[in-house]
Amino acid sequence: MSNTAVFGKRKEPHTIIIAKGDRISHFTVRPWMAALGASVLAAVAVGYLLATSYLMLRDDILNAAIARQARMQHAYEDRIAALRSQVDRITSYRLLDQQIMETKVAELLDRQTVLASRSGRLAPLLQRAELNGITPAAKRLDAEEVPVPASRSGGKQTTRVLFEVQQPLRAGLQEAFAKTEDLKGDMDAMPIVTLSRLGNSLNHLEIDQISHVSALVDSARDMREQMVADARNAGLPLKAPQLEDTGTGGPFIPANPEVADDAFENEIDALNRELEALDKVRGTIRSFPIANPAPGRRISSRFGNRRDPIIKRSAFHSGIDFAVTTGTPIRATGAGTVIHAGRNGGYGRMVEVRHANGLTTRYAHLSRVLVSKGQKVTPGAVIGKSGSTGRSTGPHLHYEVRQNGKAVNPMSYISAGKRLGKYL
C-alpha cells in the first residue's frame, strides 16, 4: 500500500512561523483551537446583540439612565451656581470692607486735621496761661469724686475736681502722627486692629486736649479767686469781676467722643473768659499804689504823729520818708494818670498821680520831674529823681497815699503789694 497522500484527502495543521533575525519561532494552530476561538467570538457577538436589543426594547431603563444623567448635570450646575454666588458674596464683602476701611481712614485723617487745628488754637492760649503763671492742677476727674455743688445762698464751698494732663499736647499730637506712619505697614495684615489702635490713640489725645483746657480753666479761676481774697485780706477794696450771674449743674455723665467738638469749644470759651477776668483782676490790682517807690531804701520816718524836724514840735506826718541820695530814681507805685507835675509849696517839686478807687499818690522833694500832667504811667515807671526841694532838711523822698483826698498810711498798700507780688 502506497504511503503517498492523496491530494484533497489529508489535512495538515496550520503552522505559523515567526522569524526575527537568526531566531525563528513557530507554533501550530490546531483545528479545535480555531473552532473554540470562533465559538467565543460568535457568543460575544450574540450576547452583545441580545443586550442591545434588550436595552432598546426596555424604555424605562433608558429613561432612568437619561434621568440620572440629567440629575447629575443639574447637581453640577447647582453646585457651580452656589460657588459662583459664594464668590460674589465674598467679593461684595471685600468691597464693602474696603469701603468701610476707606471711610474709617478718612474719618481718622479728618480727626487728625481737627486735632492739629486745635493744637494751633491752643498754642497761644497755653502761652498766655503760662505767662500768667497758670498750671493745671494735679487731680483727675473721677465720677465717684465729683462733688455735689452747694446752693448759692449758702452752704459748704465746693471745688471742681480737676483733670491731670497725661502728656503735653504737642508731643501727643506728634506721637499720634508718628503712629499713623508706623502703622501704615500693618494695614495689609491687620487693618481693623491697626485702625482701632490709631483711633484709640486719637481718642486719648482728644480727651487730653479737653482735660488740659479744663484744668487750665479751673486753675485760672482758682488763681483769680485767690488774688481777690488776698487783696481783700490786705485791705484793698477789690471787687471780683462777674462773669455770669447764673448757676450751672446737673448729673455727671462721661463725655461722648462724638460731641467732643462742642466740649472743646465750651472749654476754650471758658478759658478765654477766665483769662480775661484774670487780666482784669490783675489790672485792677496794679491800679492800686502797692509798689515801693524807692525799692531797697530805708524808711526814715513813718506815717502818723511825730516831732517836726524843723520846728521841733509835735505834728502829723501825712506820708512816709525814704532815705535816698539826690538823683535816686523814683518810681510810680501803681498805674494811673499824672494830675500834677511841678512845684507845690512845701512839697517842693512834686508829682501827683491819680489811681482807681479814688486813690492818689504824691512824690515830693524831687530834684527833677520826668513826667508831665495828663501822662499815663505804669507801675515801676520812673517819674522823677529824688532831691531836697521844698520844706526839707536833706535829700529824701516824701511819699503819700490819699483816699478821696484824705491821707492814709502808705505802708498798708506797700504790705499788700508784697503779699500780691507773686500774682503780678
Secondary structure, DSSP 8 states (H G I E B T S, - for coil): ------TTT----EEEEEEETTEEEEEEE-HHHHHHHHHHHHHHHHHHHHHHHHHHH-HHHHHHHHHHHHHHHHHHHHHHHHHHHHHHHHHHHHHHHHHHHHHHHHHHHHHHHHHHHHHHHHHHHHHHHHHTT----S----GGG------TTSS-----------S-HHHHHHHHHHHHHHHGGGTTT-HHHHHHHHHHHHHHHHHHHHHHHHHHHHHHHHHHHHHHHHHHHTT---------SS----------GGGHHHHHHHHHHHHHHHHHHHHHHHHHHHHS--S-SSTT--EEE-SEEEE-TTT-SEEEE-SEEE---TT-EEE-SSSEEEEEEEE-GGG-EEEEEE-STTEEEEEEEEEEE---TT-EE-TT-EEEEEB--SS-SSSBEEEEEEETTEEE-HHHHHHHHHHHGGG-
